[in-house]
Amino acid sequence: EVASKGPRRNGFLVYRRIGGAAFGEPLIGEPLEQRSLLDPGAPLGATACYVVRAVASTDPLVESAPSNEACVDNRDVSAPSTPGGLAALPRESGLEVLWGPSADTDLAGYRVYRTAPGAPRERIAEVGANRSAWLDTTARPGITYVYTVAAFDPAGNESAPAEPVEASLP
């Protein structure tokens, strides 16, 4: 006799709640055979809590009491991509730093860094995500500065700095 290949009738159902809300329907409609589940639907910045119930039958539904609750803070720990195409050009009123805009959907903005000869790197500007250029009006003629730019997201994650560029005013 060949076993029918219908839906699974036993295994595990995983339930999730967000914050103080009640547990809803199982995350997956069919009982799981494996003892792990990736939940890509948990919202960032929220606490997601889970319980698991063993299922003996789905018709009628016969399941165990819930497991102990396990909660996790779903935080954004991924930095945006590094800005590309960095350039610095002399203008009448200073050095203009330009870069290619990021395509990251959670971009909050950019941080512009400058290193002067014999000085440590310092953050000299922070601009919004809708900008891809910044004018350094404090640059002095005859001094070669090194600029770099990093992208950051609302969670404060910062990308690696862009390839540095040198520029000076005549």
ABEGO torsion letter per residue (X at the ends): XBBBBBBBABEBBBBBBBEABBBBBBABABBBABABBBBAABBBGBBBBBBBBBBABAOBBBBBBBBBBBBBBBBBABBBBBBBGBBBBBBAAEBBBBBBBBABAABAEBBBBBBBBGBBBBBABBBBAABABBBBAABBBGBBBBBBBBBBBAAGBBBBBBBBBBBBBX
